[in-house]
Amino acid sequence: MLPASRATIPPQQRGEPWFEDGNVIVLTEDAASDVTVAFKVHRGVLARHSEVFQSMFELPAPTAEDVEVAEGCQFVRMYDRPTELSALIRALYDGVSFQYESIQDFFHIAGILRLATKYFIAHLRRQAIRHLLETWPHTLDGHDRFIERALRSSPVGDLSYPYVHPVHVLNLARETHVSIIIPSAIYILSLYPLPDIIRGDHPKLNVEHPSRPSNQLSACDLQDYTLVYQHRIDLVMDFIRKYCCEREPAKGCVGQPGLCQKAFFRLGSRLSRSWVVRTGPLTYMVQVIDELAKDPNVCTMCRRTFKRDVLALREKIWAELPGIIGLPSWKELEEMDMS
């Protein structure tokens, strides 16, 4: 129950932070758990970071009969999750240093991003987005680092890196209007079988937390998943056919006549029999470059040219990824979300 006018806040309802010299009490009630938590803070600190808070605190003086007062301070009722409001207020006072070592770290970021968006706190919103981009990147180099970390990281609490399910990432992005992480999240989601996504029984989807986004794939994201899933398969098949099976020797080929071309055909034939529907083309292409480099039947010039062409193809694929799901370029997305 919320405290009555001019009441005292019970110790068990005092949240963190609680400043004895604070001049306003922010009180919130978690509808899901029916838990009421109060934070005694300084209105000037919150108001300087958010016009929403500034307007909220422009209330009549506490001497007015109709103003609710507790602990000698005017208090303002809010309707945010207590854990998220606590994290936001502490970030405004102390700054925030995001980590990403477990799924709990993602939920912490989600809570701050959610409220920073709601209360128009631009610097915290940008900081949260920037940290999410370290895991769900907008650059090809960032994607390669993502894959490298995924391969070398040990599970945390039985959850493999990136610890959180892409469905949670997508739903957070939609909820907070952050578009720049969507293409990367959709691409990773396309590696998951659709029946598994629809069942929603992946361990990453079932971790309970107050800040957990929805674990259901929206109709919009189901469409994007389908587009990228098919696009990813087409990329792998076109790569095998055009860049391997049908590849001509490079200009200046120094191998024996026909030997390099035969080697490319054998490579393509082997790849066509071994790839699977969960193959990620961007990583796959790097692996093929490394495989070809070990083939003694391919001359130095043909290996060098193949590597150059495949790396250029990867850049092109990455640049076009947002457009596959109807989003603007990476540069435009960056300007939209980070300006």
Secondary structure, 3 states (H helix, E strand, C coil): CCCCCCECCCHHHECCCCCCCCCEEEEEEECCCCEEEEEEECHHHHHHHCHHHHHHCCCCCCCCCCCCEECCEEEEEECCCHHHHHHHHHHHHHCCCCCCCCHHHHHHHHHHHHHHHHCCCHHHHHHHHHHHHCCCCCCHHHHHHHHHHHHHCCCECCECCCCCCHHHHHHHHHHHCCCCCHHHHHHHHCCCCHHHHHHCCCHHHHCCCCCCCCCCCCHHHHHHHHHHHHHHHHHHHHHHHHHHHCCCCCCCCCCCCCHHHHHHHHHHHHHHHHCCCCCCHHHHHHHHHHHHHCCCCCCHHHHHHHHHHHHHHHHHHHHHHHHHCCCCCHHHHHHHHHC
